[in-house]
């Protein structure tokens, strides 16, 4: 008799299903089973935030959740944000302000930034730092990352002004 459990998620707009062990961490389900490797494993203890993804619109560290807990959920990883031709404003901000060095923490920082900007479209630098406190970057002093989030906020406001959104 099999101990496997079927998990179905919509990830980056595509419905995917697989049978997994009930104890499989979400980060391993995404990377090893689904083959979506943009979210990085940095610590497996929820300290670094490199594995942060959106689960039903909220940022979550995927190393702290079991895959079975997100059955039926919508997941977005860094791969689901935008395309090379049409970058998400957060991706543009990171690109324009050089908000990365080695790139290992970048996916988690981008996803955390999306939730931050959804809750606070015009954060101060201090609020950006607070919003990113769950993502540990070992390469920088966060200045470029803070600049990138600030720039993403500006881009989002500009895009909304063009669309006539307040």
Protein Blocks (a to p, Z undefined) as FASTA:
>chain_A
ZZbdcddddeehiacdddddfklcfklmmmmmnopakbccfklnomnommgcceehiacd
fklpcfklmgoiacddfklmpcfklccfklmmmmmnopafkommmmmmmmmmmmmmmmmm
bacfklmmmmmmmpccfkbgolmmmmmmmmmmmmmmmmmmmnopZZ
